[in-house]
C-alpha cells in the first residue's frame, strides 16, 4: 500500500475515534470543539483520498461545511428567554 493511502486510512480511523468520543462530552462547548477537530481530520483524510479519486472532494466539502457549522455553534451565544 502506498504511504499516502496508509496515512489516509489512519486519519480515517483517528477521525472516527474522535467523532465517537464526542458522545462522551457533557458540555456543549466541548462537544462542538471535538466535532471541529473530528471534521478537520476527516477533511484531510478525504483530501488525501481525492488525489487518486476526485469524487472524494465531495466528502471533503461536506466535512468542511460541518466544521463551519460547528464553529458557529461553538462561538455562538445562547440567549436566555
Gaussian input, Z-matrix of N, CA and C with variables (Angstrom, degrees):
# hf/3-21g

backbone

0 1
 N
 C     1     B1
 C     2     B2     1     A1
 N     3     B3     2     A2     1     D1
 C     4     B4     3     A3     2     D2
 C     5     B5     4     A4     3     D3
 N     6     B6     5     A5     4     D4
 C     7     B7     6     A6     5     D5
 C     8     B8     7     A7     6     D6
 N     9     B9     8     A8     7     D7
 C    10    B10     9     A9     8     D8
 C    11    B11    10    A10     9     D9
 N    12    B12    11    A11    10    D10
 C    13    B13    12    A12    11    D11
 C    14    B14    13    A13    12    D12
 N    15    B15    14    A14    13    D13
 C    16    B16    15    A15    14    D14
 C    17    B17    16    A16    15    D15
 N    18    B18    17    A17    16    D16
 C    19    B19    18    A18    17    D17
 C    20    B20    19    A19    18    D18
 N    21    B21    20    A20    19    D19
 C    22    B22    21    A21    20    D20
 C    23    B23    22    A22    21    D21
 N    24    B24    23    A23    22    D22
 C    25    B25    24    A24    23    D23
 C    26    B26    25    A25    24    D24
 N    27    B27    26    A26    25    D25
 C    28    B28    27    A27    26    D26
 C    29    B29    28    A28    27    D27
 N    30    B30    29    A29    28    D28
 C    31    B31    30    A30    29    D29
 C    32    B32    31    A31    30    D30
 N    33    B33    32    A32    31    D31
 C    34    B34    33    A33    32    D32
 C    35    B35    34    A34    33    D33
 N    36    B36    35    A35    34    D34
 C    37    B37    36    A36    35    D35
 C    38    B38    37    A37    36    D36
 N    39    B39    38    A38    37    D37
 C    40    B40    39    A39    38    D38
 C    41    B41    40    A40    39    D39
 N    42    B42    41    A41    40    D40
 C    43    B43    42    A42    41    D41
 C    44    B44    43    A43    42    D42
 N    45    B45    44    A44    43    D43
 C    46    B46    45    A45    44    D44
 C    47    B47    46    A46    45    D45
 N    48    B48    47    A47    46    D46
 C    49    B49    48    A48    47    D47
 C    50    B50    49    A49    48    D48
 N    51    B51    50    A50    49    D49
 C    52    B52    51    A51    50    D50
 C    53    B53    52    A52    51    D51
 N    54    B54    53    A53    52    D52
 C    55    B55    54    A54    53    D53
 C    56    B56    55    A55    54    D54
 N    57    B57    56    A56    55    D55
 C    58    B58    57    A57    56    D56
 C    59    B59    58    A58    57    D57
 N    60    B60    59    A59    58    D58
 C    61    B61    60    A60    59    D59
 C    62    B62    61    A61    60    D60
 N    63    B63    62    A62    61    D61
 C    64    B64    63    A63    62    D62
 C    65    B65    64    A64    63    D63
 N    66    B66    65    A65    64    D64
 C    67    B67    66    A66    65    D65
 C    68    B68    67    A67    66    D66
 N    69    B69    68    A68    67    D67
 C    70    B70    69    A69    68    D68
 C    71    B71    70    A70    69    D69
 N    72    B72    71    A71    70    D70
 C    73    B73    72    A72    71    D71
 C    74    B74    73    A73    72    D72
 N    75    B75    74    A74    73    D73
 C    76    B76    75    A75    74    D74
 C    77    B77    76    A76    75    D75
 N    78    B78    77    A77    76    D76
 C    79    B79    78    A78    77    D77
 C    80    B80    79    A79    78    D78
 N    81    B81    80    A80    79    D79
 C    82    B82    81    A81    80    D80
 C    83    B83    82    A82    81    D81
 N    84    B84    83    A83    82    D82
 C    85    B85    84    A84    83    D83
 C    86    B86    85    A85    84    D84
 N    87    B87    86    A86    85    D85
 C    88    B88    87    A87    86    D86
 C    89    B89    88    A88    87    D87
 N    90    B90    89    A89    88    D88
 C    91    B91    90    A90    89    D89
 C    92    B92    91    A91    90    D90
 N    93    B93    92    A92    91    D91
 C    94    B94    93    A93    92    D92
 C    95    B95    94    A94    93    D93
 N    96    B96    95    A95    94    D94
 C    97    B97    96    A96    95    D95
 C    98    B98    97    A97    96    D96
 N    99    B99    98    A98    97    D97
 C   100   B100    99    A99    98    D98
 C   101   B101   100   A100    99    D99
 N   102   B102   101   A101   100   D100
 C   103   B103   102   A102   101   D101
 C   104   B104   103   A103   102   D102
 N   105   B105   104   A104   103   D103
 C   106   B106   105   A105   104   D104
 C   107   B107   106   A106   105   D105
 N   108   B108   107   A107   106   D106
 C   109   B109   108   A108   107   D107
 C   110   B110   109   A109   108   D108
 N   111   B111   110   A110   109   D109
 C   112   B112   111   A111   110   D110
 C   113   B113   112   A112   111   D111
 N   114   B114   113   A113   112   D112
 C   115   B115   114   A114   113   D113
 C   116   B116   115   A115   114   D114
 N   117   B117   116   A116   115   D115
 C   118   B118   117   A117   116   D116
 C   119   B119   118   A118   117   D117
 N   120   B120   119   A119   118   D118
 C   121   B121   120   A120   119   D119
 C   122   B122   121   A121   120   D120
 N   123   B123   122   A122   121   D121
 C   124   B124   123   A123   122   D122
 C   125   B125   124   A124   123   D123
 N   126   B126   125   A125   124   D124
 C   127   B127   126   A126   125   D125
 C   128   B128   127   A127   126   D126
 N   129   B129   128   A128   127   D127
 C   130   B130   129   A129   128   D128
 C   131   B131   130   A130   129   D129
 N   132   B132   131   A131   130   D130
 C   133   B133   132   A132   131   D131
 C   134   B134   133   A133   132   D132
 N   135   B135   134   A134   133   D133
 C   136   B136   135   A135   134   D134
 C   137   B137   136   A136   135   D135
 N   138   B138   137   A137   136   D136
 C   139   B139   138   A138   137   D137
 C   140   B140   139   A139   138   D138
 N   141   B141   140   A140   139   D139
 C   142   B142   141   A141   140   D140
 C   143   B143   142   A142   141   D141
 N   144   B144   143   A143   142   D142
 C   145   B145   144   A144   143   D143
 C   146   B146   145   A145   144   D144
 N   147   B147   146   A146   145   D145
 C   148   B148   147   A147   146   D146
 C   149   B149   148   A148   147   D147
 N   150   B150   149   A149   148   D148
 C   151   B151   150   A150   149   D149
 C   152   B152   151   A151   150   D150
 N   153   B153   152   A152   151   D151
 C   154   B154   153   A153   152   D152
 C   155   B155   154   A154   153   D153
 N   156   B156   155   A155   154   D154
 C   157   B157   156   A156   155   D155
 C   158   B158   157   A157   156   D156
 N   159   B159   158   A158   157   D157
 C   160   B160   159   A159   158   D158
 C   161   B161   160   A160   159   D159
 N   162   B162   161   A161   160   D160
 C   163   B163   162   A162   161   D161
 C   164   B164   163   A163   162   D162
 N   165   B165   164   A164   163   D163
 C   166   B166   165   A165   164   D164
 C   167   B167   166   A166   165   D165
 N   168   B168   167   A167   166   D166
 C   169   B169   168   A168   167   D167
 C   170   B170   169   A169   168   D168
 N   171   B171   170   A170   169   D169
 C   172   B172   171   A171   170   D170
 C   173   B173   172   A172   171   D171
 N   174   B174   173   A173   172   D172
 C   175   B175   174   A174   173   D173
 C   176   B176   175   A175   174   D174
 N   177   B177   176   A176   175   D175
 C   178   B178   177   A177   176   D176
 C   179   B179   178   A178   177   D177
 N   180   B180   179   A179   178   D178
 C   181   B181   180   A180   179   D179
 C   182   B182   181   A181   180   D180
 N   183   B183   182   A182   181   D181
 C   184   B184   183   A183   182   D182
 C   185   B185   184   A184   183   D183
 N   186   B186   185   A185   184   D184
 C   187   B187   186   A186   185   D185
 C   188   B188   187   A187   186   D186
 N   189   B189   188   A188   187   D187
 C   190   B190   189   A189   188   D188
 C   191   B191   190   A190   189   D189
 N   192   B192   191   A191   190   D190
 C   193   B193   192   A192   191   D191
 C   194   B194   193   A193   192   D192
 N   195   B195   194   A194   193   D193
 C   196   B196   195   A195   194   D194
 C   197   B197   196   A196   195   D195
 N   198   B198   197   A197   196   D196
 C   199   B199   198   A198   197   D197
 C   200   B200   199   A199   198   D198
 N   201   B201   200   A200   199   D199
 C   202   B202   201   A201   200   D200
 C   203   B203   202   A202   201   D201
 N   204   B204   203   A203   202   D202
 C   205   B205   204   A204   203   D203
 C   206   B206   205   A205   204   D204
 N   207   B207   206   A206   205   D205
 C   208   B208   207   A207   206   D206
 C   209   B209   208   A208   207   D207
 N   210   B210   209   A209   208   D208
 C   211   B211   210   A210   209   D209
 C   212   B212   211   A211   210   D210
 N   213   B213   212   A212   211   D211
 C   214   B214   213   A213   212   D212
 C   215   B215   214   A214   213   D213
 N   216   B216   215   A215   214   D214
 C   217   B217   216   A216   215   D215
 C   218   B218   217   A217   216   D216
 N   219   B219   218   A218   217   D217
 C   220   B220   219   A219   218   D218
 C   221   B221   220   A220   219   D219
 N   222   B222   221   A221   220   D220
 C   223   B223   222   A222   221   D221
 C   224   B224   223   A223   222   D222
 N   225   B225   224   A224   223   D223
 C   226   B226   225   A225   224   D224
 C   227   B227   226   A226   225   D225
 N   228   B228   227   A227   226   D226
 C   229   B229   228   A228   227   D227
 C   230   B230   229   A229   228   D228
 N   231   B231   230   A230   229   D229
 C   232   B232   231   A231   230   D230
 C   233   B233   232   A232   231   D231
 N   234   B234   233   A233   232   D232
 C   235   B235   234   A234   233   D233
 C   236   B236   235   A235   234   D234
 N   237   B237   236   A236   235   D235
 C   238   B238   237   A237   236   D236
 C   239   B239   238   A238   237   D237
 N   240   B240   239   A239   238   D238
 C   241   B241   240   A240   239   D239
 C   242   B242   241   A241   240   D240

   B1=1.4506
   B2=1.5384
   B3=1.2791
   B4=1.4609
   B5=1.5352
   B6=1.3340
   B7=1.4775
   B8=1.5309
   B9=1.3234
   B10=1.4720
   B11=1.5180
   B12=1.3283
   B13=1.4618
   B14=1.5322
   B15=1.3243
   B16=1.4599
   B17=1.5253
   B18=1.3259
   B19=1.4628
   B20=1.5272
   B21=1.3269
   B22=1.4705
   B23=1.5288
   B24=1.3264
   B25=1.4647
   B26=1.5298
   B27=1.3229
   B28=1.4657
   B29=1.5264
   B30=1.3359
   B31=1.4678
   B32=1.5256
   B33=1.3199
   B34=1.4631
   B35=1.5188
   B36=1.3326
   B37=1.4648
   B38=1.5296
   B39=1.3220
   B40=1.4693
   B41=1.5263
   B42=1.3307
   B43=1.4649
   B44=1.5192
   B45=1.3297
   B46=1.4690
   B47=1.5210
   B48=1.3256
   B49=1.4644
   B50=1.5273
   B51=1.3265
   B52=1.4679
   B53=1.5261
   B54=1.3354
   B55=1.4674
   B56=1.5270
   B57=1.3185
   B58=1.4659
   B59=1.5248
   B60=1.3371
   B61=1.4674
   B62=1.5235
   B63=1.3330
   B64=1.4697
   B65=1.5307
   B66=1.3318
   B67=1.4649
   B68=1.5295
   B69=1.3276
   B70=1.4567
   B71=1.5265
   B72=1.3254
   B73=1.4660
   B74=1.5214
   B75=1.3166
   B76=1.4578
   B77=1.5252
   B78=1.3217
   B79=1.4640
   B80=1.5227
   B81=1.3266
   B82=1.4613
   B83=1.5333
   B84=1.3319
   B85=1.4710
   B86=1.5284
   B87=1.3160
   B88=1.4640
   B89=1.5295
   B90=1.3201
   B91=1.4624
   B92=1.5241
   B93=1.3350
   B94=1.4612
   B95=1.5219
   B96=1.3268
   B97=1.4609
   B98=1.5271
   B99=1.3096
   B100=1.4669
   B101=1.5290
   B102=1.3230
   B103=1.4620
   B104=1.5256
   B105=1.3233
   B106=1.4622
   B107=1.5238
   B108=1.3202
   B109=1.4624
   B110=1.5281
   B111=1.3213
   B112=1.4621
   B113=1.5273
   B114=1.3195
   B115=1.4612
   B116=1.5286
   B117=1.3428
   B118=1.4648
   B119=1.5294
   B120=1.3358
   B121=1.4675
   B122=1.5275
   B123=1.3313
   B124=1.4637
   B125=1.5292
   B126=1.3195
   B127=1.4651
   B128=1.5236
   B129=1.3257
   B130=1.4692
   B131=1.5237
   B132=1.3224
   B133=1.4647
   B134=1.5334
   B135=1.3240
   B136=1.4681
   B137=1.5271
   B138=1.3321
   B139=1.4604
   B140=1.5292
   B141=1.3173
   B142=1.4604
   B143=1.5310
   B144=1.3102
   B145=1.4662
   B146=1.5210
   B147=1.3292
   B148=1.4686
   B149=1.5172
   B150=1.3296
   B151=1.4605
   B152=1.5206
   B153=1.3306
   B154=1.4651
   B155=1.5177
   B156=1.3245
   B157=1.4616
   B158=1.5296
   B159=1.3267
   B160=1.4757
   B161=1.5272
   B162=1.3190
   B163=1.4620
   B164=1.5357
   B165=1.3290
   B166=1.4644
   B167=1.5260
   B168=1.3318
   B169=1.4721
   B170=1.5172
   B171=1.3195
   B172=1.4575
   B173=1.5229
   B174=1.3233
   B175=1.4572
   B176=1.5063
   B177=1.3330
   B178=1.4536
   B179=1.5301
   B180=1.3191
   B181=1.4685
   B182=1.5253
   B183=1.3314
   B184=1.4647
   B185=1.5210
   B186=1.3220
   B187=1.4658
   B188=1.5151
   B189=1.3199
   B190=1.4608
   B191=1.5256
   B192=1.3329
   B193=1.4694
   B194=1.5250
   B195=1.3386
   B196=1.4605
   B197=1.5220
   B198=1.3304
   B199=1.4603
   B200=1.5310
   B201=1.3230
   B202=1.4654
   B203=1.5221
   B204=1.3166
   B205=1.4625
   B206=1.5326
   B207=1.3428
   B208=1.4610
   B209=1.5267
   B210=1.3300
   B211=1.4663
   B212=1.5205
   B213=1.3245
   B214=1.4679
   B215=1.5251
   B216=1.3349
   B217=1.4591
   B218=1.5217
   B219=1.3261
   B220=1.4675
   B221=1.5327
   B222=1.3273
   B223=1.4651
   B224=1.5272
   B225=1.3181
   B226=1.4628
   B227=1.5140
   B228=1.2999
   B229=1.4555
   B230=1.5174
   B231=1.2934
   B232=1.4568
   B233=1.5162
   B234=1.2955
   B235=1.4658
   B236=1.5144
   B237=1.3057
   B238=1.4525
   B239=1.5323
   B240=1.3158
   B241=1.4708
   B242=1.4998
   A1=108.27
   A2=114.95
   A3=122.28
   A4=110.25
   A5=118.02
   A6=119.87
   A7=113.36
   A8=117.51
   A9=120.34
   A10=110.75
   A11=116.59
   A12=119.73
   A13=111.31
   A14=115.85
   A15=119.46
   A16=110.28
   A17=116.98
   A18=121.01
   A19=110.78
   A20=116.75
   A21=120.43
   A22=110.42
   A23=117.39
   A24=120.57
   A25=110.94
   A26=116.45
   A27=120.21
   A28=110.15
   A29=116.60
   A30=119.67
   A31=111.42
   A32=117.12
   A33=120.24
   A34=111.77
   A35=116.58
   A36=120.39
   A37=111.46
   A38=117.01
   A39=120.66
   A40=110.18
   A41=116.69
   A42=120.42
   A43=112.17
   A44=116.41
   A45=119.99
   A46=110.90
   A47=117.01
   A48=120.29
   A49=110.91
   A50=116.42
   A51=119.61
   A52=110.35
   A53=116.66
   A54=120.22
   A55=111.00
   A56=117.16
   A57=120.09
   A58=110.48
   A59=116.75
   A60=119.37
   A61=111.91
   A62=118.04
   A63=119.60
   A64=111.85
   A65=116.99
   A66=119.49
   A67=112.08
   A68=117.20
   A69=121.20
   A70=112.69
   A71=117.12
   A72=121.08
   A73=110.91
   A74=115.14
   A75=119.64
   A76=112.23
   A77=116.99
   A78=121.16
   A79=109.08
   A80=116.61
   A81=120.22
   A82=111.75
   A83=118.17
   A84=120.42
   A85=110.41
   A86=115.86
   A87=120.11
   A88=110.23
   A89=116.86
   A90=121.36
   A91=111.06
   A92=116.36
   A93=119.48
   A94=111.41
   A95=117.55
   A96=120.53
   A97=110.86
   A98=117.25
   A99=120.84
   A100=109.96
   A101=117.88
   A102=120.62
   A103=111.41
   A104=117.73
   A105=121.22
   A106=109.68
   A107=116.31
   A108=120.17
   A109=110.63
   A110=116.73
   A111=120.85
   A112=112.03
   A113=117.27
   A114=119.14
   A115=111.84
   A116=117.32
   A117=119.11
   A118=110.70
   A119=116.43
   A120=120.24
   A121=109.93
   A122=116.76
   A123=119.71
   A124=112.01
   A125=117.79
   A126=120.25
   A127=111.02
   A128=116.89
   A129=119.86
   A130=110.26
   A131=116.59
   A132=121.87
   A133=110.62
   A134=116.55
   A135=120.18
   A136=111.88
   A137=117.17
   A138=119.85
   A139=110.31
   A140=116.77
   A141=120.20
   A142=111.47
   A143=116.77
   A144=119.91
   A145=111.57
   A146=117.32
   A147=121.45
   A148=112.38
   A149=118.31
   A150=120.19
   A151=110.02
   A152=116.81
   A153=121.01
   A154=113.22
   A155=116.86
   A156=121.10
   A157=108.62
   A158=117.45
   A159=119.89
   A160=114.55
   A161=118.66
   A162=119.22
   A163=111.71
   A164=118.01
   A165=120.76
   A166=111.06
   A167=117.16
   A168=120.09
   A169=111.13
   A170=117.15
   A171=120.91
   A172=110.60
   A173=117.35
   A174=120.89
   A175=111.98
   A176=116.31
   A177=120.50
   A178=110.48
   A179=117.34
   A180=121.40
   A181=110.77
   A182=117.18
   A183=119.97
   A184=111.36
   A185=117.25
   A186=119.37
   A187=111.45
   A188=117.55
   A189=119.88
   A190=111.00
   A191=117.24
   A192=120.35
   A193=110.50
   A194=117.03
   A195=120.47
   A196=112.01
   A197=115.77
   A198=119.69
   A199=110.56
   A200=116.91
   A201=120.70
   A202=110.22
   A203=116.85
   A204=121.77
   A205=110.17
   A206=116.56
   A207=120.61
   A208=111.13
   A209=117.64
   A210=120.53
   A211=110.19
   A212=116.76
   A213=119.51
   A214=111.10
   A215=117.19
   A216=119.64
   A217=111.34
   A218=116.84
   A219=120.69
   A220=111.21
   A221=115.69
   A222=119.62
   A223=113.37
   A224=118.00
   A225=120.60
   A226=111.70
   A227=114.97
   A228=120.56
   A229=109.28
   A230=115.48
   A231=120.45
   A232=108.07
   A233=116.34
   A234=120.70
   A235=109.16
   A236=116.00
   A237=119.60
   A238=108.87
   A239=115.17
   A240=120.70
   A241=112.26
   D1=140.26
   D2=179.05
   D3=-66.10
   D4=141.94
   D5=-178.12
   D6=-58.33
   D7=-36.34
   D8=179.51
   D9=-65.09
   D10=-40.58
   D11=179.22
   D12=-69.65
   D13=-35.24
   D14=176.48
   D15=-64.73
   D16=-42.16
   D17=176.27
   D18=-61.80
   D19=-40.46
   D20=178.27
   D21=-62.07
   D22=-41.23
   D23=179.14
   D24=-65.88
   D25=-42.84
   D26=179.21
   D27=-62.41
   D28=-44.07
   D29=178.49
   D30=-63.18
   D31=-34.99
   D32=176.48
   D33=-62.41
   D34=-43.88
   D35=178.17
   D36=-67.53
   D37=-39.89
   D38=178.37
   D39=-64.59
   D40=-44.28
   D41=177.95
   D42=-61.19
   D43=-40.39
   D44=178.34
   D45=-65.97
   D46=-41.02
   D47=179.25
   D48=-64.07
   D49=-40.83
   D50=178.60
   D51=-66.01
   D52=-42.20
   D53=179.92
   D54=-63.88
   D55=-40.12
   D56=178.88
   D57=-67.21
   D58=-36.95
   D59=-179.85
   D60=-68.46
   D61=-18.98
   D62=-179.61
   D63=-65.25
   D64=-21.02
   D65=178.36
   D66=-69.61
   D67=-13.69
   D68=179.70
   D69=-87.37
   D70=-7.39
   D71=-177.25
   D72=-75.92
   D73=132.31
   D74=179.39
   D75=-96.94
   D76=-25.86
   D77=179.96
   D78=-98.52
   D79=139.97
   D80=-176.46
   D81=-66.33
   D82=-36.32
   D83=179.11
   D84=-61.48
   D85=-43.54
   D86=-179.96
   D87=-66.86
   D88=-38.97
   D89=178.00
   D90=-59.67
   D91=-46.92
   D92=-178.81
   D93=-67.78
   D94=-35.34
   D95=177.26
   D96=-64.22
   D97=-43.12
   D98=178.26
   D99=-65.53
   D100=-38.21
   D101=177.26
   D102=-65.68
   D103=-37.44
   D104=177.36
   D105=-61.66
   D106=-46.60
   D107=179.86
   D108=-63.10
   D109=-43.17
   D110=179.96
   D111=-62.03
   D112=-44.58
   D113=-178.81
   D114=-70.39
   D115=-30.03
   D116=174.63
   D117=-65.46
   D118=-43.26
   D119=179.25
   D120=-63.94
   D121=-43.85
   D122=178.69
   D123=-65.33
   D124=-33.56
   D125=177.91
   D126=-64.65
   D127=-42.01
   D128=176.64
   D129=-66.47
   D130=-38.25
   D131=176.02
   D132=-56.49
   D133=-50.02
   D134=179.82
   D135=-68.98
   D136=-31.93
   D137=176.51
   D138=-61.89
   D139=-43.84
   D140=178.28
   D141=-65.74
   D142=-36.75
   D143=178.23
   D144=-70.93
   D145=-28.99
   D146=-175.82
   D147=-71.88
   D148=-14.84
   D149=178.67
   D150=-62.77
   D151=-40.79
   D152=178.84
   D153=-94.25
   D154=-26.22
   D155=-174.94
   D156=-132.89
   D157=98.96
   D158=-175.79
   D159=-60.64
   D160=-19.42
   D161=179.79
   D162=-70.37
   D163=-14.04
   D164=176.64
   D165=-70.64
   D166=-12.85
   D167=176.31
   D168=-60.17
   D169=-32.46
   D170=179.03
   D171=-61.60
   D172=-44.52
   D173=177.53
   D174=-62.04
   D175=-39.80
   D176=179.31
   D177=-64.83
   D178=-44.05
   D179=-179.23
   D180=-64.47
   D181=-41.74
   D182=179.05
   D183=-65.57
   D184=-37.34
   D185=177.28
   D186=-68.82
   D187=-37.62
   D188=176.22
   D189=-64.39
   D190=-37.58
   D191=176.25
   D192=-64.23
   D193=-40.31
   D194=176.50
   D195=-65.13
   D196=-35.13
   D197=178.30
   D198=-67.24
   D199=-42.26
   D200=177.99
   D201=-61.50
   D202=-41.83
   D203=177.60
   D204=-59.95
   D205=-46.25
   D206=-179.06
   D207=-65.82
   D208=-34.60
   D209=177.70
   D210=-64.93
   D211=-44.24
   D212=177.97
   D213=-62.50
   D214=-40.31
   D215=178.95
   D216=-69.50
   D217=-33.82
   D218=179.85
   D219=-66.81
   D220=-43.54
   D221=-176.53
   D222=-92.35
   D223=-7.34
   D224=-179.53
   D225=-71.39
   D226=148.66
   D227=178.83
   D228=-97.30
   D229=139.36
   D230=176.98
   D231=-93.71
   D232=122.25
   D233=179.56
   D234=-92.98
   D235=132.85
   D236=179.57
   D237=-82.40
   D238=149.61
   D239=-176.71
   D240=-80.23

